[in-house]
Each structure stands twice: as structure tokens, then as C-alpha cells.
Amino acid sequence: MIKLKIVSLIMLFFVGLLAGCAMQNGSHARAITLYSAPIPDSPFVRYDSAVVEAIEKNWNKALKEHRFKTSSTGKVVVQFHLYPDGTVTDVKMMENHVTDQLGTICKTAVRESAPFAPWPSDMVKLVGRDYREINFTFNYY
């Protein structure tokens, strides 16, 4: 049996998102909570919600396909650069407190989710640089 949860997506610019999901024996229950701060109607909230959904979908798909049955608990932090055109580069595992295979699934979920939609023009102006550095934390519990 494996239980999983994405605890946080830390976008290092204006917004934090929280998403969670749980999987047991191939059945799937999902609860997602999103919050934003400090700009409730910023373009980051809408854009980042779509990023979380895409990564979560690919993560769950990979876990289901591999039918993991493990008692591993811990977290994986995957860092990547997200560019204005929605492309992703420099995907790397910053922390891995579970098995190598579970960590690799997290990296793969990020890679397979890209490219994302291009950034809205107001988001490009707010970021003010070529990319956003994203730290995406996956918790297995």
C-alpha cells in the first residue's frame, strides 16, 4: 500500500500552492486545496493551478501504471526552470527521501507535463526575468 501527497509547490515568486492526493491499492481519492498570497487575483494563481494539475495528473498516472506497493515515506523536491513560452529545463532532484524509483517518477511527472501554456503578458512583466525557478515538493506518506 502506498499513500501519496503533494504537499506544496513553491513558486519562488508571489504564490504558494497546496495540492494533495491519496492512492491506495489502485483506487484513487483526491483532495486539492489551492491558496494564493498575497495577490488573490494575480495571473500566478490561475497559471500555477494549471501547472499543479498537470504535474499531479502525470504523477498519479505513473504511480498507477507501476502499481507501487511500498511503505516508503518521505519527500522528493524537484527543481526546474519554467520559461515564458511554457517550456521547462534543468529538471533536477534537489532532495530524495524515498526510493530512487519513486524520486524518478516525480522528475518524470514534471518533464511529461511540459510544455505548459505560455505565460500571460502581465505575468511576464511581473516576473521580470527569463524564467521562474520552481521547487515542487512531493510527499509520500
Secondary structure, DSSP 4 states (H G I P E B T S, - for coil): ---EEEEEEEESSS-EEEEEEEEETTEEEEEEE----S-TT-HHHHHHHHHHHHHHHHHHHHHHHHT------EEEEEEEEE-TTS-EEEEEEEEE-S-HHHHHHHHHHHHHH-S-PPPPHHHHHHH-SS-EEEEEEEEE-
